[in-house]
Amino acid sequence: MDLAFYNVDNGYAEAICRGLRASFLRPEKYEALKASSSLADFKTVLEETDYGSLFISENPTLPVSVIRQKLKKKLADEFTYLAGQTVQPLYRFLQLMQSRYMIDNVVNIIEGIKNKVDIDILIANTDPLGYFPEIKSLRLLEADDYSSLYSSVLIDTPVGPYFMKFLEDVLEALNENITIHDIQSLFKDIKPEFIRTSLKKMWLEDFYTFCENELDDNSKQVMLDLLKFEADCKTIQVIYNSIGNKELSSAASRSSTRKHLCPSLGHLYPDCERELTNVTSLEGLREAVKYFSQYRDMLRDVPDPQRRDEFNVDAKSLDDIMYEEESKMYSLAFDLQNQSGIFYAYLKLKEQEIRNIVWLAEMVSRKLPKTSKAWSKIIIPFARY
């Protein structure tokens, strides 16, 4: 019965999304992009793909940054059109998906203002998927005045509740005799990346709760599996990046910071929480996840974060390996009919395709030798594993 009702409400939007699968670049197009000797040749190859209309009237030597922004704008336009064909609760589901990009935009602008980057440049470089009208008002605020940022700009936006919760969590640790100057000084010391990770953790937990309570059974099964995996990857990433970091690897930081940044969901939570909290080395991280074959395999060949000076740019990083595993799971989500997981999978796979194109464009612009292993560091969506 769920399948019948799902098709009545969401069948048209799902059909469009499945049709958009044909727009993904095929392996032979990637080979043609790799064979390009200049960005002009690179653009010519793209003109023969679904991205062709974006570059026909553009300068042949288009900068890589402009290529990236045009690809993201096209994805945002497609996503907006898809959302316009939906009803509740799918429409709310798609809105929540966009909140993650809104968080990135706000934090990137805060970081840029701290570094005295022109606000017009920052707004021009925001991710179109995370655009909201109030973002232009950020030009009127100080980068470290987070309380005004919330009350004046973000309060009525989808990311407002996450920012409010972040402010409450930060202030909770302070005593009652603090002054406004104390609060502002504290916020000046908070790193934008800490804000980003904290807000995205809250978003992921909120999105998981929505999927668990509001989606139909088929969509719920697909999405909860995808989000549990994503949460586990975030947890592994936080712990991996903290290994060897003096500020984050102390006993106090392991207990507080990791708990604050690691999502309270996933296959690893809560059974492995204690072991993961106490991890101080890569071997310890491998030991903590040894009963999960997928994560054990992911960590098998990653470089030791305590030997960062030995990292090889051509070698696969933890991020690269996670992108590979995610691509497999998102590709498989398209095999199941009448479920909302394909919208999430489509967006994530398109993001991967954009990363691929931008990476290859960077390689072409730098005239990197074709024998370099860096050319192979792309992950093709829907490739058969």
C-alpha positions in Angstrom: 0.0 0.0 0.0 2.9 2.4 0.8 4.2 1.8 -2.7 0.9 2.8 -4.3 0.5 6.0 -2.3 4.2 6.9 -2.7 3.8 6.8 -6.5 0.7 8.9 -6.4 2.4 11.7 -4.5 6.0 11.5 -5.6 6.1 9.3 -8.7 6.6 12.2 -11.1 9.5 13.7 -9.1 11.1 10.3 -8.8 10.8 9.7 -12.5 12.5 13.0 -13.2 15.3 12.2 -10.8 15.8 8.7 -12.3 15.9 10.4 -15.8 18.6 12.7 -14.6 20.8 9.7 -14.0 21.5 9.7 -17.8 23.2 13.1 -17.4 26.2 11.6 -15.5 29.5 11.5 -17.3 30.5 8.1 -18.6 34.0 6.7 -18.3 34.9 7.6 -21.9 34.2 11.2 -21.2 36.5 11.2 -18.2 39.2 9.7 -20.4 38.7 12.6 -22.9 38.9 15.1 -20.1 42.2 13.6 -18.9 43.5 13.7 -22.5 43.0 17.5 -22.7 46.1 19.5 -23.1 44.6 22.9 -22.1 41.5 24.3 -20.3 40.2 25.2 -23.8 40.3 21.6 -24.8 38.8 20.6 -21.5 35.9 23.0 -22.1 35.3 21.6 -25.6 34.9 18.1 -24.1 32.4 19.4 -21.6 30.4 21.1 -24.4 29.5 17.6 -25.6 28.0 16.6 -22.3 25.0 17.6 -20.3 27.0 20.6 -19.1 27.5 21.9 -22.7 25.1 24.9 -22.5 27.1 26.3 -19.6 30.2 27.0 -21.6 29.3 27.6 -25.2 29.5 31.4 -24.9 32.3 31.5 -22.3 36.0 32.4 -22.7 38.0 29.3 -23.8 40.4 29.8 -21.0 37.8 29.8 -18.3 39.3 29.7 -14.7 38.7 26.6 -12.7 36.9 28.6 -10.0 34.3 29.7 -12.6 33.9 26.1 -13.9 33.2 25.0 -10.3 30.6 27.7 -9.7 28.8 27.1 -13.0 28.6 23.3 -12.3 27.2 24.0 -8.8 24.7 26.5 -10.1 23.4 24.0 -12.6 23.0 21.4 -9.9 21.2 23.9 -7.7 18.8 24.8 -10.5 18.0 21.1 -11.1 17.4 20.5 -7.4 15.1 23.6 -7.2 13.1 22.2 -10.1 12.8 18.8 -8.5 11.6 20.4 -5.2 8.9 22.2 -7.1 7.4 18.9 -8.2 7.0 17.5 -4.7 4.5 17.5 -1.8 5.0 17.0 1.9 6.8 15.2 3.5 9.2 14.9 0.5 9.4 18.7 0.1 10.5 19.1 3.7 13.0 16.3 3.2 14.6 18.2 0.3 14.6 21.4 2.3 16.5 19.6 5.1 19.0 18.4 2.6 19.8 22.0 1.6 20.4 23.1 5.2 23.8 21.4 5.2 24.9 23.7 2.4 23.5 26.7 4.2 25.7 25.9 7.2 28.8 25.7 4.9 27.9 29.1 3.4 27.5 30.8 6.7 30.7 29.4 8.2 32.7 30.2 5.1 31.5 33.8 5.2 32.4 34.0 8.9 35.8 32.6 8.2 36.3 35.0 5.3 35.3 38.0 7.3 37.8 37.0 10.1 40.5 36.8 7.4 39.4 40.2 6.0 38.2 38.9 2.6 35.9 41.2 0.7 32.3 40.3 1.6 31.2 40.6 -2.0 33.7 38.0 -3.1 32.5 35.7 -0.2 28.9 36.0 -1.2 29.7 35.5 -4.9 31.4 32.2 -4.0 28.7 30.8 -1.8 27.3 27.4 -2.8 24.0 28.0 -4.8 22.5 25.0 -3.1 22.8 26.7 0.3 21.7 30.2 -0.8 19.0 32.0 1.3 18.1 35.7 1.0 19.2 36.6 4.5 22.8 35.7 3.7 23.3 39.2 2.1 22.7 40.7 5.6 25.9 39.1 6.9 27.8 42.0 5.4 26.5 44.2 8.2 27.8 42.1 11.1 31.1 41.5 12.8 32.4 38.0 12.2 32.8 37.2 15.9 29.4 38.6 17.1 27.6 35.3 16.9 24.7 36.4 19.2 23.8 39.2 16.7 24.4 36.9 13.8 21.6 34.6 15.2 19.2 37.3 16.4 19.5 39.5 13.3 20.1 37.2 10.4 19.6 33.5 11.1 16.7 33.3 13.4 14.1 32.8 10.7 16.2 30.5 8.4 16.4 26.7 8.4 19.9 26.8 10.1 18.7 29.1 12.9 17.9 26.3 15.4 21.3 24.8 14.9 23.1 28.1 15.6 20.9 28.6 18.6 21.8 25.2 20.0 25.5 25.9 19.3 25.3 29.2 21.2 23.6 27.5 24.1 26.1 24.6 24.3 29.0 27.1 24.3 27.5 29.4 26.9 26.5 26.5 29.1 30.1 25.9 30.2 30.5 29.5 31.4 29.6 30.7 34.9 26.9 33.2 35.7 29.2 36.2 36.3 30.4 36.6 32.8 30.3 39.9 30.9 29.5 40.7 27.3 33.2 41.3 26.7 33.9 37.7 28.1 31.4 36.2 25.7 32.8 38.1 22.7 36.3 37.2 23.6 35.3 33.5 23.8 33.7 33.6 20.4 36.8 35.2 18.9 38.8 32.2 19.9 36.4 29.6 18.4 37.7 28.2 15.1 35.2 28.3 12.2 35.9 24.6 11.4 34.8 23.7 15.0 31.6 25.7 14.3 31.1 23.9 11.0 31.6 20.4 12.4 29.3 21.1 15.4 26.5 22.5 13.3 26.7 19.6 10.8 26.5 17.1 13.6 23.3 18.8 14.8 22.0 18.8 11.3 22.7 15.1 10.7 21.0 14.1 13.9 18.0 16.3 13.1 17.8 14.9 9.5 18.0 11.3 10.9 15.2 12.0 13.3 13.0 13.4 10.5 13.7 10.4 8.2 12.9 8.0 11.1 9.6 9.7 12.0 8.2 11.2 8.8 9.3 9.0 5.8 7.5 5.9 4.5 9.0 2.5 5.4 10.9 2.0 2.1 12.4 5.5 2.2 13.2 5.2 5.9 15.1 1.9 5.3 17.3 3.4 2.6 17.9 6.7 4.3 18.6 5.5 7.8 21.2 3.1 6.4 22.9 5.9 4.4 22.8 8.3 7.3 24.2 5.8 9.8 27.1 5.2 7.4 27.6 9.0 7.0 27.6 9.4 10.8 30.1 6.7 11.3 32.4 8.3 8.7 32.1 11.6 10.5 33.0 9.9 13.8 36.0 8.1 12.3 37.1 11.3 10.6 37.0 13.4 13.8 39.0 10.8 15.7 41.5 10.2 12.9 42.1 14.0 12.5 42.6 14.4 16.3 45.3 11.7 16.5 48.6 13.4 17.0 47.0 16.8 17.6 48.1 18.0 21.0 45.0 20.2 21.6 42.6 17.4 20.7 44.3 14.2 21.9 44.6 15.0 25.6 42.4 13.0 28.0 40.1 16.0 28.6 39.7 16.8 24.9 39.1 13.1 24.1 36.2 13.1 26.5 34.6 16.5 25.7 35.6 17.6 22.2 35.0 14.2 20.6 31.7 13.8 22.3 30.7 17.2 21.1 31.7 16.6 17.5 30.8 12.9 16.9 27.2 12.2 15.9 25.0 10.4 18.5 23.9 7.8 15.9 25.3 5.3 13.5 26.4 1.6 13.6 29.3 2.5 15.9 27.0 4.3 18.4 26.7 3.6 21.3 28.4 0.2 21.4 31.8 1.5 20.4 31.6 5.0 21.9 33.9 4.3 24.9 36.6 2.6 22.8 36.5 5.4 20.2 36.7 8.1 22.9 39.9 6.5 24.3 41.7 6.1 20.9 45.1 7.7 20.8 46.6 6.1 17.7 45.7 4.8 14.3 46.1 1.2 15.5 43.8 2.0 18.4 41.2 3.3 15.9 41.5 0.2 13.8 41.1 -1.9 16.9 37.9 0.0 17.9 36.2 -0.7 14.5 37.6 -4.2 13.9 34.2 -5.9 14.1 32.9 -3.7 11.2 34.5 -5.1 8.1 33.6 -2.1 5.9 35.3 0.4 8.3 38.2 -2.0 9.0 39.0 -2.2 5.3 38.7 1.6 4.9 41.4 2.1 7.6 43.7 -0.7 6.4 45.9 1.4 4.2 45.3 5.0 5.3 48.5 7.0 6.2 49.3 7.5 9.9 48.1 10.9 11.1 51.0 11.0 13.5 53.4 11.0 10.5 51.8 13.8 8.5 55.2 14.9 7.1 55.3 11.5 5.3 52.0 12.0 3.5 52.1 11.5 -0.3 49.9 13.6 -2.4 49.4 10.7 -4.8 48.3 8.3 -2.1 44.7 7.8 -1.2 43.6 9.8 1.9 40.9 8.8 4.3 38.6 11.3 2.6 39.3 9.6 -0.8 38.5 6.2 0.6 35.3 7.4 2.2 34.1 9.0 -1.0 34.6 5.7 -2.8 32.5 3.8 -0.2 29.8 6.5 -0.3 29.7 6.4 -4.0 29.0 2.7 -4.0 26.2 3.1 -1.5 24.6 6.0 -3.2 24.8 4.2 -6.6 23.0 1.2 -5.1 20.2 3.4 -3.7 19.0 3.9 -7.3 18.3 0.2 -7.6 15.3 0.4 -5.3 12.0 1.8 -6.5 9.5 4.1 -4.9 11.6 5.6 -2.2 13.0 9.1 -1.4 16.6 8.0 -0.9 17.3 8.5 -4.6 17.0 12.3 -4.2 19.7 12.3 -1.5 21.8 9.8 -3.6 21.5 11.9 -6.7 22.6 15.0 -5.0 25.6 13.3 -3.4 26.7 11.6 -6.6 26.4 14.9 -8.5 28.6 16.5 -5.9 31.2 13.7 -6.6 31.0 14.3 -10.3 31.6 18.0 -9.8 34.6 17.2 -7.6 35.9 14.9 -10.4 35.6 17.6 -13.0 37.1 20.3 -10.9 40.0 18.0 -9.9 40.8 17.1 -13.5 40.5 20.8 -14.5 43.1 21.6 -11.9 45.4 18.9 -13.2 45.1 20.2 -16.7 45.7 23.8 -15.7 48.8 22.8 -13.8 50.1 20.8 -16.8 50.6 17.8 -14.6 52.4 14.9 -16.3 49.9 12.3 -17.6 51.9 9.6 -15.8 51.1 11.1 -12.4 48.8 8.9 -10.1 46.9 12.1 -9.3 44.9 11.7 -12.6 43.3 8.5 -11.2 42.0 10.1 -8.0 38.5 10.4 -9.3 35.5 8.3 -8.4 33.0 7.7 -11.2 29.4 7.5 -10.1 27.5 4.3 -11.0 30.7 2.5 -11.9 30.3 -1.2 -11.3 32.4 -2.5 -8.4 
